[in-house]
Amino acid sequence: MRSKNPGWSLRGSLPSAILLLLCSSLWAAGKSGAAEKPGAAEKPSAWGSFRGNSELTGVAHGSLPEEPGVLWTFEIEDGVESTAAIVGERVFVGGMDGTLYALRLEDGKKLWTYDAGDSIRSSPLVTAGVAYFGDEAGYVHAVDTESGKGKWKFETLGEVTSSPNLAGGCLLVGSFDQFLYCLEPATGAVRWKVETEGPVNGSPAVSGDEVISAGCDGFLRTVHLEDGKEVSKVALGGYVAAGAAVQGSQAFVGSFENEVLAVDLGTDEVLWRYKHPSRNFPFYGSAAVSGDTLVIAGRDKMIHALDAKTGKARWTYPTRARIDASPVILGDRVFIGGESGVLYALDLTTGKVRWEFETGSALAASPAIAQDRMILGTVDGTVYCWGAERPKGKESS
């Protein structure tokens, strides 16, 4: 597959120092329909967007057995780095082959495909019968979820790895062209755009009538949802590749300066900074936060659980390889995988392993959990569906 800006991807195996130089060089180059509530999921049992909700908290609802079994698999030739969406009876997942796939949730049967034309790392947002996502050629696509036909596409001037969010009639998405966009969901027309000082790799979060976005320029920006006017800009002290997780009046984000930060959105103050005492590596993925517990993983090969109020470490769990994926919290468990190829379910309180699954391939995507199913694709291209194993003789045809 062709790539319009192949050197701009923050993923892959490039050393962190090179990634920082890439960001620095980019700086120098310088609803229709009924009004929707903030958030992408069409119903509580759906996982309709990258982090499951508009605040990007990474919290799932429903249930999974203590030891989930593989119900089906589906192969995508060039691999998967995009988190799936689960809405209704369908799974939507983007492939590195430039194709968006719609699969039947029950058995993984392919329903339709849409050719975007370039690799898809942006996780689809699925709502009101439309799937929205970006590609590495710099386009944002809108696809009808019933037919698989394209409705519109909008061209930015840089690759789009940011996963879209939707609120207040705004389709919100960042681009490596250094802009945060609000597009009309029905047409793709630009309602407003905010210029930043670096690529916007992460997904924008929504809290009330404000949009919270971080990027390669090292700032956490808050802008009005209605018109894109800047409310505040907080210096984080490092490049940020992930979207901020927002809970109440606080935003949580990891940086390439090896820190996790909490920012008070009311006072624009950094409340705390966490850095591991000995293993100093960047944080690429987003955090998950539920109540007073925040979980994030990094390129230090570790999963960290922090007190969301103080930033103090509660536990850490060492893995065999770096982790660029983002965790998902389901009840008293947190699910996450990384380049080791192991998908873990850890106890949210203690960090002890309660279940693990060896996929045999690196994991760059994050789990999607809804309707008592968990969907995750691997870099080698196997899409897994886990859930409660069916009794023998009850398999789907």
N, C-alpha and C positions, 0 to 999 in steps of 0.2 A: 504494500500500500504506500502511496505517496504521502509525504508529510510536508506541509507548507513551511513549518518552522521546527524542524526536528531537533534543533539545539536548545529549544526553550523548555523542554519537559523537565520538571523537577523530579520525576520518577527515574527509575533505572538505577544503574550501579555507579554513577559518577561520584567521585569523592565530594564530601560536603564543601570543601574549599572551592572546588570548581563551580559548584552550584551557586555559591555566594558570589563568585566573580561574574557568573552569567547574569544574576540579578543586578549586580552593579552596572554591568555594561548596558543592560536594558534601561536603567535609570538615565544614563547619559544619552541614549538614543532618543532619547526623547521626543375585558372579561365580558371578554364578552360574556353574556349570560348572567345568572343570578350572582349577586355579590358573594364572594367566598370568604370564610373565616381564614385568618392566618394559618398556614399549614397546608401540606399537600395531601395528606391522607383523606380519602373520601369517607372512611368510617374508622372507628377505633381499632378494628381488627386488621386494618391495612397497614402496609409499610410502603407509602407512596413516594418517598423521597430518600435522599442519601442518608440522613440521620434520623429519619422517622417522623420528624415534626419540624415546624418552622423555626423553633428555637435551637435546633441542632443538638439536642441533649443526648441523642443516641439511646433512648429508653424505649424498649419494646413492651408490648402487652400480649396477653394470651398465655400459652403454656407450651412446654416441651418436656418430654420424659427425661428422667435423670440420665439415661443413656440413649440419646437419639439414634435411631437406625437410618440407614440410607434407603430412601424410598424409590428414588430414580436418579439417573444422571443423564446429562446431555452434553455433547461435544461441540466446541467452537474451535475451529482449526488454529487460529492465530492467538488464542488465549483471551483471558478476561482480566481486566483491572478495574472494572466499573462495578459498583455495588448495584445489585438487582433491586427492582421494585416489585411488590406483591400487592395487587389491587384486584378485587373481585376474585375470579377463578383463574387469574392469569399471572404469569411472571414475565417481567420485561427486563432484559439484560443486554447491555451493549458489549460488542466484541472488538478486539484489536484488529479484526478484519474489516472494520468500518460498517458493520451490520448491527442493527437493532433487532433482537429476536423477541417474539411473543410466544411463550410456551404455556401449555395447559398446566395449571398448578397440580392437578390430581396425578398426572403421570408423565409430565415433561414433554408431551407431544408438541411438535412445532406447529404453530397456527399460522404465522406469517413472518416475513422478514422485510426490513426496510434498509436499503443501501444508502448510507450517509456519504460514502465516498472517501472517508478517512478514519483513522483509528479513533475509537471512543473510549476515553477515560472518564468523562463526565457521567455521573450516575443519573439515570432518568428520573424526572419528576412526572408522576402520572396522576392526573386529576381531571374530572369532568370529561372523560372520554378522549383525552389528549395526552401524549407522552412528549415531554420537552427534554432536550439534552444538547450538549455541545460536542464538537469534534476537533481533531487536531489541525484541520485546515482553517479553523476559525469561524465555523458556522454554528449557529444555534438553530435547531430543528424543532418543528412541531409536527407530530405524526398522529393520525387518527388511530385510536387503539382498537377499533373494531375491524377496520379494513387494512390497516398497515400502510395507508396512503399518506404521502406528505401533504400537510396543509400549508406550510410556509417555511422558509428558512431565512435567517438574517446573518449577514456577513460582518464579522468584526475583523480587526487587522492583526489578530494574534490568536494562537490556539486557545481553545476553551476546554479546560479541564475542570473548571468550576461547575458544581452541580446546581441546577436552578432551584430557586425557591419561589413561592407564590403567596402574595398577600395584597389586599387593597387594590386589586386590579392591576398589579405589577408583577410581571415575570422578571425576577431578579437574577442576574448572572454576572460573573466577572470574566474578564478576558486578559490574556497576556498583552493586549494592546494598551494596558494600564487604565482601563475604564471599568467602572461598575455601571451596569445597564439596568434600566427599568423598561421592559418592552411590553407592548400591548399583547395580552395572551391570544387574542383572536387573529391578529394580523402580523405580529412581529415588528410593528412600527415602534420607533423610539419615543417614549414619553419623556424620559430624561436620562442623562448619563453624567457620572461624576468622574473626573480625571484624578488619578492618583499619581504617585511618583515611582511606581514599579508595577510589575505584572500582578494581576489579581488571580491567584491560583485557587484559593479557598472559596467555599460557598458562603454567600451572605446569610446571616441569621436575621430573624424578625422578632422584635419585642414590642408589642403594642403598635404604635404608629411610627416606629423607628426601625431603620435597617442598620445592622452592625456588621462591618466588613473589615477584614485584615488582609494584608498582602506583603509583597516583597519590599515595600518601602518601610516596613517596620512600624506602621501605625495601626491603631484600632480606630476606625472611623465610625461615627454615628451620623446618619443623615435622615431627614424627614422622608417617610414613605410617600407622601403626597407629591412632593416637588423635587426631592433629591438635594435640598439645601443642607449644607453641613451643620450639624449640631455641635460636634466636638471631634477632636483628634488627639488621641493619647499615644505618646511615644512608648513603644514596648522594648526598645533597645536591641532589636534583632529582627531578622527576616522571618516572615510567617507564611507557611504554605497551607495551613489548615483553616477551616472555618471556626469561628468562636462558638462555644457552647454557652447558651444564655439560660440562666435560672434566676428568676426574680429580677433584681436590679444588678446582678453580677454577670460578667462575661469571663470565660475561662479559655485560655489558648496556650499552646506550646510554641516555642520559637527555635530558630536555628542557632541561637546563642545558648542552647542547652538548658533552657528554663521553661517552667510552666508558670503562668501568671494569672492572677485574678484581678479584674478591673471593676471598680464600682461605676456603674453607668450613670448614677446620679451625681456623683462628685467628680468623675473623671480621674480618680486616683487609683494607682496600682496598690491594691490591698496587701498582696503578698507575692513573693517570688519563691519558687521551689527549684532547687538544683541538687542533683544527687551528689553526695559528698566526694565521691571518687570517680564515678563513670560519667564523664561529660561529653555527651553526644547530642546532636539535634533531635528535636521532636518534629516529625513530619505530619503525623495523623492528628485527627481531631480527638478531643476528650469526650468522654461520656460522664454525665453527672446526674445523680439521683439522690435527693435529700442532701445529707451532709457528706456524701462520698463521691469523689471524682476519680475516674480511672483514665489513664493515658499510657501509651506505649511509645518507645523511641528507638532510635538507631543504636542505643546502648544495649540492645538485645533484652531489655527488661520491660515488664509491665508494672506500672506504679499505681498504687491506690493512695490518695491523699485526702486529708480532711478538707472539705470544701470551704470551711470557714476560716481555717488557719494556714492551710498549705503544708501542714506537717504530714510526713509520711506515715501511713498506717501499715503498709506492707509493700514489698516488691517481690516479683517472681522472675527469676532469670530464665530466658529461653536460649535456643541455640543460634539464633540469627537475628538480625535487625528487624524491626517492625515498622512499616510505613502505614499499615492499615489502622482503622479506628475501631475501638471496642464498642460492643452493644450490651447494655444491661437489661436483663430479663429477671425480674423478681430479685432473688438472692444470689444470682449468678451473673458473671460477666463473660461474654464470648468474644474471642479475638484470635487471629492467626497472623503469621508473618512469613518471612522468607525461609524459615525452617520447614514450612509445609505442614506444620501441626496446627490444627484448630483446637483451642483450649476452651473449656468451661471451668472458670475458677470461682471459688466461693467469694462472694463480694465482701464478706466480713473478715475472713482469714487469709485469703489468697491461695488456699490449698486447691490442688487440682481435683475436680469432681468428675471430669470426663475429658478425654482427648481423642482426636481422630487424625491419623496420618494420611494426608492427601497425596503425598509423593510429589508435590509441586509447590513452588513458592506461592504465597498468598499476598496479593496487593489490594484486593477488594475487601470490603467489610461485610459481615453477615447482614442479611435482611431477615427479620423474624416477624411473622404474622400468621394468623389462622392455624396455629399449632404446627407451623412448618418453618424451617430455616433454610434459606437459599444462599449459596456462596459459590462463586466461580474461581478457578485457579489460573495462574499465569500460563500453565500448559493447556488450558482450555476446557477442563471438565467442570461443568456446572452440577453441583450436588444439591439434592433436596433431602433434608433430614426431618424426621418426625417419629411418631409412634409406629413401630413396625406392625404391619398388618398380619393377622393370623394366616397361617398357610391355607391356601385355597381361596383367599380373598384378594389376591393381587389384581390390580387393574389390567385390563387388556390393552 
